[in-house]
Amino acid sequence: MRVPTSLVPIVVALAVAGCSSDSDKSALPDVKPSVAAPSTPSAPPITDPAAIRAALLTAAELPPGFSQLVDLPTEAPAGPGADNPDKSSTDPARCAVVLSPISQQQTGSAANASARFGGPGYNSIDVDAASYVDVAAAFSRVQELIGQCTHYTGTDADGVAIDYRIGGTDLPTVGDASTAFRVLTESMGITLTTDVIVAVVGSTVVQLTATGRAPIDAGVLTGLATKQVDRLRHASG
């Protein structure tokens, strides 16, 4: 499931509860220019998925109240409405993978892994990483996609309209190179904010996202990204 579309149930729940967003749509700056990864990686690709998985952040390293979410097996829907057509869509279609794990944005990774965490107040933190033989090209293509998807629209499986906007953020560099941006997801009059850091560590691209009704503290996000970079650097040798 695409991460942006999967935010819609949260938006719907907030709308039903009568909650509003603290996001300020008018203050979304332009996406930052692309950043180049080092031409010579500081470490080779990690080829063992278990090694990447073991290097990802754990709930103990996240803010209080967060716990890891387990992906349930995909099953065919059952019950009333199970035969209804899937009305999900994204326009432009290429933007459907924005915020998906790096390995889905850029195929051909040597190994990859991801972890999802849920916290209080509908907050979530996700982290994923993927290693590449040509990490500079993978990192460049991720940023190219973001630049192409600064505003896009879509619908969820029930046809509920969704609007996405992306802007840049100013955060310190982490890892060998990094970029940061913000995604505003709006549906039914409710807006959620997702702050993202994408960094290069050796031959690995790592993505850290934090979603909530209000933006995560920049220092907290940068601190988590720094911890994640250190863990991956150790795994890369």
Short mmCIF file of the C-alpha atoms (twelve columns), coordinates in Angstrom:
data_MODEL
# 
_entry.id   MODEL 
# 
loop_
_atom_site.group_PDB 
_atom_site.id 
_atom_site.type_symbol 
_atom_site.label_atom_id 
_atom_site.label_alt_id 
_atom_site.label_comp_id 
_atom_site.label_asym_id 
_atom_site.label_seq_id 
_atom_site.Cartn_x 
_atom_site.Cartn_y 
_atom_site.Cartn_z 
_atom_site.pdbx_PDB_model_num 
ATOM 1   C CA . MET A 1   0.000   0.000   0.000   1 
ATOM 2   C CA . ARG A 2   1.251   3.491   -0.811  1 
ATOM 3   C CA . VAL A 3   2.182   5.408   2.299   1 
ATOM 4   C CA . PRO A 4   0.412   8.654   1.364   1 
ATOM 5   C CA . THR A 5   -2.882  6.878   0.602   1 
ATOM 6   C CA . SER A 6   -2.579  4.859   3.798   1 
ATOM 7   C CA . LEU A 7   -2.743  8.145   5.720   1 
ATOM 8   C CA . VAL A 8   -6.320  8.683   4.586   1 
ATOM 9   C CA . PRO A 9   -7.929  6.437   7.266   1 
ATOM 10  C CA . ILE A 10  -6.200  8.616   9.845   1 
ATOM 11  C CA . VAL A 11  -7.520  11.750  8.159   1 
ATOM 12  C CA . VAL A 12  -11.024 10.274  8.134   1 
ATOM 13  C CA . ALA A 13  -10.765 9.344   11.820  1 
ATOM 14  C CA . LEU A 14  -9.695  12.882  12.684  1 
ATOM 15  C CA . ALA A 15  -12.564 14.330  10.677  1 
ATOM 16  C CA . VAL A 16  -15.090 12.110  12.438  1 
ATOM 17  C CA . ALA A 17  -13.622 13.088  15.796  1 
ATOM 18  C CA . GLY A 18  -13.874 16.747  14.889  1 
ATOM 19  C CA . CYS A 19  -10.110 17.317  15.134  1 
ATOM 20  C CA . SER A 20  -8.312  19.885  13.035  1 
ATOM 21  C CA . SER A 21  -4.739  20.079  11.831  1 
ATOM 22  C CA . ASP A 22  -2.089  22.438  13.138  1 
ATOM 23  C CA . SER A 23  -0.376  22.556  9.725   1 
ATOM 24  C CA . ASP A 24  -0.020  25.915  7.953   1 
ATOM 25  C CA . LYS A 25  -0.415  25.242  4.236   1 
ATOM 26  C CA . SER A 26  0.494   28.822  3.323   1 
ATOM 27  C CA . ALA A 27  4.011   28.431  4.736   1 
ATOM 28  C CA . LEU A 28  5.218   25.595  2.496   1 
ATOM 29  C CA . PRO A 29  8.534   26.651  0.849   1 
ATOM 30  C CA . ASP A 30  9.948   25.412  -2.439  1 
ATOM 31  C CA . VAL A 31  11.718  22.049  -2.634  1 
ATOM 32  C CA . LYS A 32  15.471  22.424  -2.159  1 
ATOM 33  C CA . PRO A 33  17.881  21.855  -5.091  1 
ATOM 34  C CA . SER A 34  19.159  18.303  -5.476  1 
ATOM 35  C CA . VAL A 35  22.154  17.224  -3.401  1 
ATOM 36  C CA . ALA A 36  24.813  14.945  -4.885  1 
ATOM 37  C CA . ALA A 37  26.055  11.848  -3.079  1 
ATOM 38  C CA . PRO A 38  29.842  11.305  -2.979  1 
ATOM 39  C CA . SER A 39  31.147  9.957   -6.289  1 
ATOM 40  C CA . THR A 40  33.045  7.293   -4.346  1 
ATOM 41  C CA . PRO A 41  30.897  5.627   -1.648  1 
ATOM 42  C CA . SER A 42  32.422  5.385   1.818   1 
ATOM 43  C CA . ALA A 43  31.366  1.713   2.064   1 
ATOM 44  C CA . PRO A 44  30.152  -1.065  -0.274  1 
ATOM 45  C CA . PRO A 45  26.491  -2.110  -0.527  1 
ATOM 46  C CA . ILE A 46  24.986  -4.202  2.258   1 
ATOM 47  C CA . THR A 47  23.807  -7.399  0.563   1 
ATOM 48  C CA . ASP A 48  22.128  -9.128  3.522   1 
ATOM 49  C CA . PRO A 49  18.539  -7.950  4.205   1 
ATOM 50  C CA . ALA A 50  18.837  -9.200  7.788   1 
ATOM 51  C CA . ALA A 51  21.841  -6.928  8.342   1 
ATOM 52  C CA . ILE A 52  19.896  -3.884  7.165   1 
ATOM 53  C CA . ARG A 53  16.859  -4.886  9.223   1 
ATOM 54  C CA . ALA A 54  18.999  -5.261  12.343  1 
ATOM 55  C CA . ALA A 55  20.493  -1.809  11.727  1 
ATOM 56  C CA . LEU A 56  17.143  0.011   11.664  1 
ATOM 57  C CA . LEU A 57  15.969  2.074   14.621  1 
ATOM 58  C CA . THR A 58  14.021  0.292   17.341  1 
ATOM 59  C CA . ALA A 59  11.084  1.514   19.423  1 
ATOM 60  C CA . ALA A 60  13.440  2.007   22.371  1 
ATOM 61  C CA . GLU A 61  15.255  4.731   20.415  1 
ATOM 62  C CA . LEU A 62  12.088  6.611   19.476  1 
ATOM 63  C CA . PRO A 63  10.198  9.175   21.569  1 
ATOM 64  C CA . PRO A 64  8.085   7.745   24.432  1 
ATOM 65  C CA . GLY A 65  4.831   6.071   23.438  1 
ATOM 66  C CA . PHE A 66  5.949   4.621   20.096  1 
ATOM 67  C CA . SER A 67  5.774   0.898   19.377  1 
ATOM 68  C CA . GLN A 68  6.620   -1.119  16.278  1 
ATOM 69  C CA . LEU A 69  3.755   -2.054  13.971  1 
ATOM 70  C CA . VAL A 70  3.590   -5.497  12.404  1 
ATOM 71  C CA . ASP A 71  2.534   -5.764  8.764   1 
ATOM 72  C CA . LEU A 72  -0.330  -8.226  8.584   1 
ATOM 73  C CA . PRO A 73  -0.587  -10.690 5.691   1 
ATOM 74  C CA . THR A 74  -2.553  -9.304  2.760   1 
ATOM 75  C CA . GLU A 75  -5.945  -11.017 2.488   1 
ATOM 76  C CA . ALA A 76  -8.839  -10.577 0.121   1 
ATOM 77  C CA . PRO A 77  -11.504 -8.253  1.601   1 
ATOM 78  C CA . ALA A 78  -14.606 -9.880  3.026   1 
ATOM 79  C CA . GLY A 79  -18.029 -8.739  4.162   1 
ATOM 80  C CA . PRO A 80  -20.306 -5.942  2.905   1 
ATOM 81  C CA . GLY A 81  -18.732 -3.904  0.129   1 
ATOM 82  C CA . ALA A 82  -16.013 -6.483  -0.552  1 
ATOM 83  C CA . ASP A 83  -16.982 -6.575  -4.223  1 
ATOM 84  C CA . ASN A 84  -16.917 -2.802  -4.648  1 
ATOM 85  C CA . PRO A 85  -14.394 -1.605  -7.230  1 
ATOM 86  C CA . ASP A 86  -11.104 -0.120  -6.029  1 
ATOM 87  C CA . LYS A 87  -11.292 3.599   -6.829  1 
ATOM 88  C CA . SER A 88  -7.758  4.472   -5.723  1 
ATOM 89  C CA . SER A 89  -5.770  6.645   -8.129  1 
ATOM 90  C CA . THR A 90  -2.838  9.067   -8.319  1 
ATOM 91  C CA . ASP A 91  -2.350  11.914  -10.792 1 
ATOM 92  C CA . PRO A 92  0.363   12.068  -12.101 1 
ATOM 93  C CA . ALA A 93  0.722   8.295   -11.772 1 
ATOM 94  C CA . ARG A 94  4.496   8.460   -11.194 1 
ATOM 95  C CA . CYS A 95  3.844   10.219  -7.868  1 
ATOM 96  C CA . ALA A 96  2.131   7.121   -6.448  1 
ATOM 97  C CA . VAL A 97  5.420   5.896   -4.930  1 
ATOM 98  C CA . VAL A 98  6.283   9.138   -3.116  1 
ATOM 99  C CA . LEU A 99  7.004   8.194   0.545   1 
ATOM 100 C CA . SER A 100 6.993   4.508   -0.331  1 
ATOM 101 C CA . PRO A 101 10.136  2.650   0.801   1 
ATOM 102 C CA . ILE A 102 13.233  3.646   -1.155  1 
ATOM 103 C CA . SER A 103 13.451  0.137   -2.643  1 
ATOM 104 C CA . GLN A 104 10.025  0.702   -4.255  1 
ATOM 105 C CA . GLN A 105 10.898  4.173   -5.487  1 
ATOM 106 C CA . GLN A 106 14.137  2.862   -7.014  1 
ATOM 107 C CA . THR A 107 14.195  -0.847  -7.834  1 
ATOM 108 C CA . GLY A 108 17.311  -2.964  -8.130  1 
ATOM 109 C CA . SER A 109 18.620  -2.711  -4.573  1 
ATOM 110 C CA . ALA A 110 21.121  -5.268  -3.304  1 
ATOM 111 C CA . ALA A 111 19.148  -5.554  -0.045  1 
ATOM 112 C CA . ASN A 112 16.490  -3.554  1.762   1 
ATOM 113 C CA . ALA A 113 14.358  -3.455  4.903   1 
ATOM 114 C CA . SER A 114 11.789  -1.233  6.598   1 
ATOM 115 C CA . ALA A 115 10.106  -0.678  9.971   1 
ATOM 116 C CA . ARG A 116 6.920   1.160   10.977  1 
ATOM 117 C CA . PHE A 117 6.064   2.630   14.364  1 
ATOM 118 C CA . GLY A 118 2.830   4.052   15.767  1 
ATOM 119 C CA . GLY A 119 2.631   6.598   18.563  1 
ATOM 120 C CA . PRO A 120 0.135   8.691   20.515  1 
ATOM 121 C CA . GLY A 121 -2.275  11.079  18.823  1 
ATOM 122 C CA . TYR A 122 -2.197  9.391   15.397  1 
ATOM 123 C CA . ASN A 123 1.539   10.058  15.087  1 
ATOM 124 C CA . SER A 124 3.741   7.633   13.161  1 
ATOM 125 C CA . ILE A 125 7.432   7.208   12.368  1 
ATOM 126 C CA . ASP A 126 8.659   5.000   9.527   1 
ATOM 127 C CA . VAL A 127 12.202  4.109   8.512   1 
ATOM 128 C CA . ASP A 128 13.488  2.141   5.534   1 
ATOM 129 C CA . ALA A 129 16.831  1.583   3.849   1 
ATOM 130 C CA . ALA A 130 18.112  0.080   0.607   1 
ATOM 131 C CA . SER A 131 21.666  -0.553  -0.660  1 
ATOM 132 C CA . TYR A 132 22.704  0.017   -4.279  1 
ATOM 133 C CA . VAL A 133 25.721  -0.645  -6.455  1 
ATOM 134 C CA . ASP A 134 25.225  2.868   -7.882  1 
ATOM 135 C CA . VAL A 135 24.015  4.696   -4.797  1 
ATOM 136 C CA . ALA A 136 24.637  8.149   -6.272  1 
ATOM 137 C CA . ALA A 137 22.220  7.461   -9.129  1 
ATOM 138 C CA . ALA A 138 19.568  6.047   -6.778  1 
ATOM 139 C CA . PHE A 139 19.809  9.065   -4.474  1 
ATOM 140 C CA . SER A 140 19.579  11.402  -7.451  1 
ATOM 141 C CA . ARG A 141 16.478  9.677   -8.837  1 
ATOM 142 C CA . VAL A 142 14.695  9.856   -5.464  1 
ATOM 143 C CA . GLN A 143 15.216  13.611  -5.412  1 
ATOM 144 C CA . GLU A 144 14.161  13.900  -9.051  1 
ATOM 145 C CA . LEU A 145 10.839  12.242  -8.210  1 
ATOM 146 C CA . ILE A 146 10.224  14.666  -5.353  1 
ATOM 147 C CA . GLY A 147 10.890  17.594  -7.681  1 
ATOM 148 C CA . GLN A 148 8.337   16.203  -10.145 1 
ATOM 149 C CA . CYS A 149 5.648   15.738  -7.499  1 
ATOM 150 C CA . THR A 150 5.462   19.049  -5.650  1 
ATOM 151 C CA . HIS A 151 1.671   18.954  -6.106  1 
ATOM 152 C CA . TYR A 152 -0.399  15.935  -7.024  1 
ATOM 153 C CA . THR A 153 -3.846  14.526  -6.317  1 
ATOM 154 C CA . GLY A 154 -5.542  11.190  -5.909  1 
ATOM 155 C CA . THR A 155 -8.336  9.153   -4.403  1 
ATOM 156 C CA . ASP A 156 -8.417  6.319   -1.901  1 
ATOM 157 C CA . ALA A 157 -10.056 2.925   -2.496  1 
ATOM 158 C CA . ASP A 158 -13.495 4.426   -1.774  1 
ATOM 159 C CA . GLY A 159 -12.963 7.383   -4.085  1 
ATOM 160 C CA . VAL A 160 -12.299 9.952   -1.337  1 
ATOM 161 C CA . ALA A 161 -10.321 12.855  -2.816  1 
ATOM 162 C CA . ILE A 162 -6.773  13.496  -1.533  1 
ATOM 163 C CA . ASP A 163 -4.474  16.441  -2.197  1 
ATOM 164 C CA . TYR A 164 -0.688  16.272  -1.726  1 
ATOM 165 C CA . ARG A 165 1.783   19.161  -1.608  1 
ATOM 166 C CA . ILE A 166 5.559   18.948  -1.105  1 
ATOM 167 C CA . GLY A 167 7.964   21.659  0.032   1 
ATOM 168 C CA . GLY A 168 11.521  21.924  1.261   1 
ATOM 169 C CA . THR A 169 12.751  22.164  4.848   1 
ATOM 170 C CA . ASP A 170 16.017  23.390  6.365   1 
ATOM 171 C CA . LEU A 171 17.676  20.621  8.371   1 
ATOM 172 C CA . PRO A 172 21.361  19.842  9.029   1 
ATOM 173 C CA . THR A 173 23.102  17.345  6.764   1 
ATOM 174 C CA . VAL A 174 23.280  13.804  8.114   1 
ATOM 175 C CA . GLY A 175 25.282  10.902  6.710   1 
ATOM 176 C CA . ASP A 176 27.431  11.331  3.601   1 
ATOM 177 C CA . ALA A 177 24.704  13.461  1.970   1 
ATOM 178 C CA . SER A 178 21.063  14.192  2.759   1 
ATOM 179 C CA . THR A 179 17.959  16.079  1.726   1 
ATOM 180 C CA . ALA A 180 14.807  16.962  3.664   1 
ATOM 181 C CA . PHE A 181 11.278  17.865  2.643   1 
ATOM 182 C CA . ARG A 182 7.700   18.120  3.949   1 
ATOM 183 C CA . VAL A 183 4.534   16.533  2.550   1 
ATOM 184 C CA . LEU A 184 1.076   17.918  3.360   1 
ATOM 185 C CA . THR A 185 -1.715  15.371  2.841   1 
ATOM 186 C CA . GLU A 186 -5.219  16.878  2.834   1 
ATOM 187 C CA . SER A 187 -8.552  15.104  2.660   1 
ATOM 188 C CA . MET A 188 -12.026 15.998  3.962   1 
ATOM 189 C CA . GLY A 189 -10.709 19.318  5.253   1 
ATOM 190 C CA . ILE A 190 -8.035  17.713  7.436   1 
ATOM 191 C CA . THR A 191 -4.299  18.061  6.812   1 
ATOM 192 C CA . LEU A 192 -1.520  15.790  8.043   1 
ATOM 193 C CA . THR A 193 2.161   16.750  7.966   1 
ATOM 194 C CA . THR A 194 4.929   14.305  7.045   1 
ATOM 195 C CA . ASP A 195 8.515   15.439  7.545   1 
ATOM 196 C CA . VAL A 196 11.163  13.415  5.712   1 
ATOM 197 C CA . ILE A 197 14.936  13.023  5.729   1 
ATOM 198 C CA . VAL A 198 16.580  10.956  2.979   1 
ATOM 199 C CA . ALA A 199 20.282  10.307  3.517   1 
ATOM 200 C CA . VAL A 200 23.163  8.360   2.011   1 
ATOM 201 C CA . VAL A 201 25.350  6.163   4.227   1 
ATOM 202 C CA . GLY A 202 28.054  4.406   2.259   1 
ATOM 203 C CA . SER A 203 26.128  2.649   -0.526  1 
ATOM 204 C CA . THR A 204 22.814  2.742   1.332   1 
ATOM 205 C CA . VAL A 205 19.948  5.210   0.984   1 
ATOM 206 C CA . VAL A 206 17.860  5.572   4.155   1 
ATOM 207 C CA . GLN A 207 14.514  7.350   4.526   1 
ATOM 208 C CA . LEU A 208 13.056  8.530   7.842   1 
ATOM 209 C CA . THR A 209 9.498   9.904   7.916   1 
ATOM 210 C CA . ALA A 210 7.439   11.343  10.768  1 
ATOM 211 C CA . THR A 211 3.698   11.989  10.322  1 
ATOM 212 C CA . GLY A 212 1.205   13.733  12.554  1 
ATOM 213 C CA . ARG A 213 -1.372  16.504  12.858  1 
ATOM 214 C CA . ALA A 214 1.502   18.854  13.695  1 
ATOM 215 C CA . PRO A 215 5.115   18.766  12.448  1 
ATOM 216 C CA . ILE A 216 7.617   16.792  14.492  1 
ATOM 217 C CA . ASP A 217 10.225  18.861  16.329  1 
ATOM 218 C CA . ALA A 218 13.114  19.423  13.902  1 
ATOM 219 C CA . GLY A 219 15.692  18.576  16.546  1 
ATOM 220 C CA . VAL A 220 13.979  15.287  17.339  1 
ATOM 221 C CA . LEU A 221 13.804  14.299  13.673  1 
ATOM 222 C CA . THR A 222 17.447  15.215  13.063  1 
ATOM 223 C CA . GLY A 223 18.503  13.323  16.190  1 
ATOM 224 C CA . LEU A 224 16.670  10.194  15.040  1 
ATOM 225 C CA . ALA A 225 18.218  10.469  11.576  1 
ATOM 226 C CA . THR A 226 21.681  10.801  13.114  1 
ATOM 227 C CA . LYS A 227 21.132  7.669   15.218  1 
ATOM 228 C CA . GLN A 228 19.926  5.802   12.139  1 
ATOM 229 C CA . VAL A 229 22.935  6.887   10.111  1 
ATOM 230 C CA . ASP A 230 25.309  5.740   12.867  1 
ATOM 231 C CA . ARG A 231 23.636  2.325   13.020  1 
ATOM 232 C CA . LEU A 232 23.858  1.852   9.254   1 
ATOM 233 C CA . ARG A 233 27.466  3.028   9.163   1 
ATOM 234 C CA . HIS A 234 28.352  0.404   11.736  1 
ATOM 235 C CA . ALA A 235 26.502  -2.260  9.715   1 
ATOM 236 C CA . SER A 236 28.389  -1.171  6.581   1 
ATOM 237 C CA . GLY A 237 31.715  -1.694  8.323   1 
# 
